Amino acid sequence: MAVTPRTLARWKQENRPIVALTATDYAFARVLDGAGIDLILVGDSLAMVALGHTTTLPLTLDDMIHHAKAVCRGVTRALVVVDLPFLSYQTDSAQAIASAGRILKETGAAAVKLEGGYPRLIETVTRLVEIGIPVMGHVGLTPQSIHQTGYRQQGQDPAAEAKILAEAIALQDAGVFCLVLEHISSDLTHKISQRITIPTIGIGAGLQCDGQILVTHDLLGFSERQPPFAKVYADLQATIAAAAREYMTDVFADAKTSHPILPDVES
């Protein structure tokens, strides 16, 4: 059966871990869904891993919708969540409703995700949930604020820790069905998970969560900048490069057989 936000809530009560990964296209989505991944995030990290940008900020709403459509075509079971990109929801709740509405109507995804928990954003989350749009929250390291925060671990002093905890509680109260905790200490993760009742999904936030998520390109060895908390489960970059070189060698060898005057392939 298809995974829904209610499924995640039930799994939290059953202490059943939630397994999540990102996808940017049909091929990755089909493989991950077939492998049994519970939640597939069309994350704005695709700006870097799929489009070659250095941050998530250049990504547009149309970019997200384009990729999310392809991902949804490859999924039959997993819950598909789509990031709202930078400046597609921060202006006011009307902008956020329009952006989130386009994503759900045009892609077939089940939910959207947005970053942060400041007061105006809490009002936006409340409005989205009121009109029936499922929302996943995200606190800790929020890449859309990278010019303010950097890529370092967040919540490293008591004031910053208290702020993240307060944001997590406020997001729950506003109605988010799940909360991503990114690059915070395991101690803070434990405090948040003890204070809120919705599922928490960690990325570089320790093991005190109800689930874990990674950028798929990171675990497959594709990323140019590997996060310190992301284990490489397969070096597919090297595997693909080796396959491409073998193919190139075969092409030259076949051509030399047909046309003996061709030079040898350089190693």
C-alpha positions as a printed Julia matrix, in Angstrom:
267×3 Matrix{Float64}:
  0.0    0.0     0.0
  1.06   3.58   -0.64
  2.81   5.38    2.22
  0.96   8.44    3.57
  1.6   10.95    6.36
 -0.68   8.83    8.56
  1.52   5.82    7.84
  4.54   7.7     9.19
  2.63   8.64   12.35
  1.67   5.01   12.9
  5.23   3.83   12.34
  6.44   6.28   14.98
  4.05   4.72   17.48
  5.25   1.25   16.46
  8.93   2.27   16.68
  9.32   1.25   13.06
 12.18   3.28   11.47
 11.35   5.54    8.51
 13.77   5.28    5.59
 14.02   8.25    3.22
 16.19   9.25    0.27
 16.16  11.92   -2.43
 15.45  11.48   -6.13
 15.77  13.85   -9.07
 14.46  11.81  -11.99
 12.35   8.84  -13.08
 15.18   6.3   -13.13
 16.37   6.97   -9.58
 12.8    7.18   -8.27
 11.8    3.86   -9.84
 14.83   2.07   -8.35
 14.4    3.58   -4.87
 10.67   2.88   -4.8
 11.28  -0.69   -5.93
 13.89  -1.1    -3.18
 11.25  -0.26   -0.57
 12.3    3.27    0.42
  9.44   4.79    2.44
  9.75   8.47    1.61
 11.29  10.03   -1.5
 12.15  13.71   -1.29
 12.52  15.76   -4.43
 14.91  18.02   -2.6
 16.28  21.36   -3.68
 19.69  19.7    -3.39
 19.04  18.78   -7.03
 20.27  22.3    -7.8
 23.75  21.03   -6.99
 23.71  17.3    -7.74
 21.67  17.46  -10.95
 22.07  21.01  -12.28
 25.6   21.91  -11.21
 24.91  24.96   -9.03
 27.01  25.61   -5.93
 23.99  26.28   -3.66
 20.26  25.53   -3.69
 19.35  29.19   -4.19
 19.18  29.4    -8.03
 16.53  26.68   -8.24
 13.12  27.83   -9.47
  9.63  26.52   -8.84
  9.43  25.42  -12.48
 12.67  23.46  -12.02
 11.21  21.66   -9.01
  7.97  20.86  -10.8
  9.83  19.54  -13.85
 11.89  17.11  -11.75
  9.03  16.18   -9.41
  6.85  15.15  -12.35
  9.54  12.71  -13.48
 10.04  11.34   -9.96
  6.32  10.77   -9.42
  6.12   8.79  -12.66
  8.57   6.31  -11.15
  6.85   5.84   -7.77
  3.96   3.59   -6.8
  4.46   3.12   -3.04
  6.72   5.74   -1.44
  5.46   9.05   -0.08
  6.77  11.74   -2.43
  7.54  15.12   -0.84
  8.77  18.13   -2.82
 10.84  21.03   -1.52
  9.49  24.53   -1.97
 12.5   26.35   -3.46
 14.0   29.61   -2.25
 11.67  32.64   -2.59
  8.68  30.54   -3.64
  7.04  30.74   -0.18
  8.81  33.29    2.03
  6.96  36.42    0.86
  3.57  35.55    2.37
  1.09  32.71    2.79
 -0.63  33.53   -0.51
  2.62  32.96   -2.4
  3.23  29.74   -0.49
 -0.28  28.45   -1.21
  0.09  29.19   -4.91
  3.51  27.48   -5.08
  2.5   24.44   -3.04
 -0.75  24.16   -4.96
  1.08  24.08   -8.28
  3.36  21.32   -7.0
  0.53  19.08   -5.83
 -1.68  19.75   -8.89
  1.02  19.42  -11.55
  3.28  16.66  -10.2
  1.18  14.16   -8.3
  3.32  14.54   -5.17
  1.61  14.15   -1.8
  3.28  16.89    0.26
  5.66  19.82    0.29
  8.59  20.7     2.54
  9.78  24.12    3.64
 12.65  25.34    5.78
 12.71  27.2     9.09
 10.33  28.02   11.89
 10.24  31.8    12.31
  6.87  33.36   13.29
  5.7   34.45    9.81
  6.55  31.04    8.41
  4.53  29.38   11.18
  1.53  31.41   10.0
  2.19  30.18    6.45
  2.37  26.54    7.56
 -0.9   26.96    9.44
 -2.62  28.29    6.31
 -1.23  25.52    4.1
 -2.4   22.82    6.5
 -5.8   24.5     6.91
 -6.52  24.17    3.2
 -5.39  20.55    3.05
 -1.77  20.7     1.9
  0.44  18.3     3.91
  3.64  20.02    5.05
  6.95  18.6     6.21
  9.08  20.94    8.33
 12.85  21.36    8.39
 15.0   22.87   11.16
 18.68  22.95   12.07
 20.9   23.5     9.06
 18.63  25.05    6.43
 20.52  25.25    3.11
 18.37  28.11    1.76
 19.86  30.26    4.56
 23.38  29.11    3.82
 24.82  32.63    3.46
 23.81  33.31    7.07
 24.51  29.92    8.64
 27.25  28.28    6.58
 27.41  24.48    6.35
 28.51  24.01    9.97
 26.53  22.17   12.63
 23.71  24.29   14.05
 22.56  24.82   17.65
 26.03  24.84   19.15
 25.29  27.25   22.01
 22.37  27.34   24.48
 20.55  30.21   22.76
 20.8   28.63   19.3
 19.73  25.27   20.7
 16.71  26.81   22.42
 15.73  28.57   19.18
 15.77  25.33   17.17
 13.77  23.51   19.85
 11.2   26.31   19.9
 10.92  26.2    16.1
 10.35  22.44   16.18
  7.55  22.79   18.73
  5.96  25.68   16.82
  6.03  23.74   13.55
  4.34  20.77   15.2
  1.68  23.05   16.65
  1.16  24.58   13.19
  0.39  21.13   11.79
  3.45  19.72   10.03
  3.19  15.94    9.79
  6.91  15.29   10.02
 10.1   17.2    10.79
 13.56  17.0     9.23
 16.41  17.68   11.65
 19.6   18.55    9.78
 23.17  18.71   11.1
 22.47  19.28   14.78
 23.89  17.48   17.82
 22.48  14.14   18.88
 21.71  15.7    22.26
 19.52  18.38   20.68
 17.92  15.76   18.44
 17.03  13.75   21.54
 15.5   16.82   23.22
 13.36  17.59   20.18
 12.25  13.99   19.72
 11.23  13.87   23.39
  9.24  17.12   23.2
  7.25  16.58   20.01
  4.92  13.76   18.98
  5.3   13.89   15.19
  7.97  11.79   13.44
 11.48  13.22   13.19
 13.79  12.34   10.31
 17.46  13.09   10.73
 20.24  13.98    8.34
 23.51  14.33   10.2
 21.56  14.64   13.44
 22.41  11.41   15.25
 20.32   8.33   15.89
 17.65   9.74   18.2
 15.18  10.19   15.35
 12.27   8.18   14.0
 13.97   7.91   10.61
 16.92   8.94    8.48
 17.35  10.65    5.12
 20.36  11.19    2.88
 20.91  12.77   -0.5
 21.08   9.71   -2.77
 23.98  11.14   -4.76
 25.99  11.3    -1.5
 25.52   7.64   -0.59
 26.34   6.58   -4.17
 29.6    8.53   -4.29
 28.46  11.1    -6.85
 28.85  14.29   -4.81
 31.68  16.73   -5.38
 31.54  17.79   -1.72
 30.76  14.82    0.53
 29.03  15.78    3.82
 30.89  14.51    6.91
 27.82  12.61    8.12
 27.04  10.8     4.83
 28.43   7.28    4.43
 29.37   6.29    0.87
 27.66   2.94    0.26
 28.83   2.6    -3.35
 31.35   4.48   -5.48
 29.23   4.61   -8.62
 31.15   7.59   -9.95
 34.23   5.4   -10.31
 32.18   2.48  -11.62
 30.54   4.58  -14.33
 33.82   6.21  -15.31
 35.44   2.78  -15.65
 32.54   1.53  -17.77
 32.77   4.6   -20.01
 36.52   4.1   -20.48
 36.01   0.41  -21.31
 33.34   1.34  -23.84
 35.65   3.94  -25.39
 38.44   1.37  -25.66
 36.09  -1.07  -27.4
 34.93   1.58  -29.86
 38.51   2.43  -30.82
 39.49  -1.24  -31.0
 36.55  -2.06  -33.28
 37.32   0.96  -35.43
 40.99  -0.03  -35.72
 39.96  -3.51  -36.89
 37.81  -1.96  -39.61
 40.26   0.84  -40.4
 43.85  -0.32  -39.63
 45.32   3.12  -40.26
 43.75   4.54  -37.06
 46.24   5.27  -34.25
 46.3    3.28  -31.0
 44.02   4.42  -28.18
 45.86   6.54  -25.62
 45.79   5.09  -22.13
